[in-house]
Amino acid sequence: MIHQLEGEEVSLARHQNMKLHKAIAFASVAHAGQYRKGTNIPYIVHPFEVAQILSEAGAEEDIICAGLLHDIIEDTSYTATDLEKEFGKRVSELVLACTQECEGCWEQRKQHYLDYLTREATLDTMMISCADKLANIRSSKENYEKEGERFWGRFNSGKEGHSWYFSKLIDAFAPLQNYNMFWELNAIYKELFVVCYQGENVLYQTNGWETYVYRKESEKWVLENLSQAELEKQPLQKIDENEMRRIVMKWEMED
């Protein structure tokens, strides 16, 4: 009986690996000839990274397969029906849930997707989306470190638009706070977009489209209508996040 159970487990594992390998092959063929925006890097590198992030998060097989296939409907000629025939209904539904099919300008499309994430998306769909966005922002960080501010010129939305979108995505992904990918996304976002300043008894942090102020006497962060350009005109010193946290703790201990 023990040998029979072991044989069944091996058979199940082999079946699962076959499905995953099939998804890898399918995605490779579907995305053949496509490249990452503004690079000569084959596009398939991105779905592979998404699948790796999901695997590291402990996601089940169908979610990892959907991660590999998440751009198939949006960026290739294959349909949800094709995916269902090859991988089953659940994988097809997960990929369809990750597909952005909304008309309008860039901001309208992104807002539509944000609304979907916050109102309708399941945790499984959120995991795939978060892995996708983490892979994207990792790539942005790598390219930004090579090119500096001119990197944002690749995108019509610019740096400020990306800052807005990823900030809202992080809010939408709040149910994923038990996963490392959520915190890595948050950390890279801060590296790319958040700037901290110190003045006399005051601290500022801005992401380019909203600014929060911490005054020593009030001991709380407050949203204020200040642009980064306005902050740059003031006699302030740029500091990193760790230094900002140290100052806040020091002020709180002084009272």
N, C-alpha and C positions, 0 to 999 in steps of 0.2 A: 504493500500500500504506500509506503514511504517513497519507493522508486516511482510509483505511478504519479504521485503528487509532484515530485521533482520534475518528471517528464512533462506534466501539464504546465508547470511554471516556465520551463524552458520554451515550450511551444508558444505560450502567451507572450513571453519576452521577444521571441523571434518575430511573431506577428506584429508586435508594436514597433519593433525596429524597422520592419519592412514598410510600414505606413510612413514612418518618419523619413526613411531613405527615399521613398516614392515622392514625398513632398519636396525634398531637396532637389531631386531630379526634375520634377515638374516646374518648380520655380526657376531653376537654372535655364531650362529651355524657354519658358515664357518670357523671361527678362533678357534673353540673349540679344546683344547689340545695343542694350540700354546702358547709360552711364550716369553716375552721380552728377548733379547739377554743377556746371563750371569746372569739371574735372575729367580726367581720362580713366577714372576708376570704374570698373564694371559695376552696374547697379546691384547685382546679386550679392555683393558684399554686405549691403544694408540688410536685406532679409535674413541673411545668415547671422548677423550680429544681433538682430531682434530675437531670433530663436535662441541664441546663446544666453542672452539676458533672461529670457523666460525660463530656460532650463536651470540657470543658476538660482532663480527665484523658487524653484521647486514646482513649476507649473506642470500640469498633466499633459499627456501626449497630444490630445486634440488642440489644446491651446498653443503648444509649441508649433504644431503643423500650421495652425491658422496664422501664427506669427511669421512663418516662412512664406506664407501665401497672401499676406495682408494687403499687398498692393496689386494683386493679380487682376481683380475686377476693375480697379480704377485706372491701371496703366497698361493693360494688355487687352487682347480681343476675347479672352476667356470670360465666361459668365458664371454666375452663381450655380446655374444648372450643371455646368461642366464640373465645377468643384464638388458638387453633391454626388455626381456619378463616380468621381474618382476617390473622394475622401469621406463621404457621408454627410448627412444633413447638418450635424452639429458644427463641423469645420466650416461648411459653406455658410451657415448662419453667422458664425463668428467673423468670418472675412467680410461678409456683407455689412455687419454692424460697424466694422472699421472703415468702410468705404464712404468717402465724402462725395455725395452727389447733390450738390446745391449750387444753383446759379447765383450770380451777383459778383460784386467786387471781392477782393481778397478779404477785407475786414468782415464783410457780410458772411462769407463762407466760413471763416474761422469762428465767428460768433455763433453761427448755426451749429457747428460741431461742438463748441463749448456748451451750448444749451443742451445738446443731446447727452453729453457726458454727465452733466449735473442732474438731469431729469430722468433719463431713461436707461443709460448704460448699465449693464451688469458688471460685477466685479471681474469676471473673466475678460470681458471686452476692455475694461479699464486697464487690466494688466497688459494686454497686447498694445494698447494705445500708449501706455506709459513706457513700455520697452521701446516702441517705435520712436517716441519723442526723446528718450534718453540717447538712443543711437544717433539721432539727428543732432542733438546738442553736443555730444562728444565730438562729432565731426566738425561742428561749427567752432568749437574750442580749438581743435587742432589747426584748422585753417586760419582762425583769428591769430593764433600764436605765430603763424608764418607770415601773414599779410597785414596784420594790424587793422586799423579802422577801415581801410579800403575794402576789406572783405565784405562788409555789409552792402557795398555797392552792387553785389551780385543780385540783390533782391529788391523788388519794387517797393516792398514795405519798409525797407531800411532797418536800422538798428532799433529805433524806437518801436516800430511795429512788432519786431520779434520779441522785444522786451515785454510788451503788453501781452502778446499771445502766450508766451511761456509762463508769465506770472499767473495768468488766468488758468492755464493748464495745471499748474501746481496746486492751485486752489481746488480745481475739479478732482484731482487725484488724491485728495485728502484721505479717502477710505483706504488707501494703499500705504499708510504710514508704517505698517509692520514689515514692509519690504525694503530692502536696501536700495532698490532701483529708484524709489521715490526720493530718498535722501541724497543719492548721487545726483539726480536731476536737479534737486534744490540747490546743492552745493555748486554745481557747474553754472547754474543760472546766476548765482550771486557773483561768481568769479567774472562772468562775462558782462553783467549788466548793472550790478549794484555798486555804487560809490559812496563811501562814508567820509564825512567831514567833521572836524572839531573846531568850535569857536570858543569864546569865553563863556563857560558854564552852559554850553549848548552843543548838541550833536545833531547831525543830519545824516540821513541815508536816502538815496534816491536811485531809482531804476530808469530814469530818463523821462518817465511820464507821470510819476507821482512821487512826492517827497514826504518823509516822516521826520518830525522834529522831537528831540528829547531835551527838555530843559531841566537843569539841576534842581530847581525849586519845585517842579511839578512831579518829577520822577515817573513819567509815563510818555509813551510815544503817541504823537498826535499828527494826523494828516494835515498838511498845510499846502496852500496853493503857491508853490515855488517851483520854478523850472531849474534844471541843472545849470542852464546858462546864467540865471540870476545868482545861483550859489557860487559860481565861478568868479563872479564880480566882487564877492565879499571877502574880507580878510580871514579866510578859513584855511585850515591845514587838512590835506587828505590823509586819512588813516585807514588801516585795514580793519576787518571785522573783529579780529581778536583784540586789537587795541580798543576798539569801541566798546566791546563787552567788558574789558577790564576797567574802563573809565566809568561805565554805568555801575558796576559792582562797587567801585570805590566811592562814588557819590552816595549810593544807597547805604553804605556802611558808615558814612560820616554823620548821618542823621540819627 
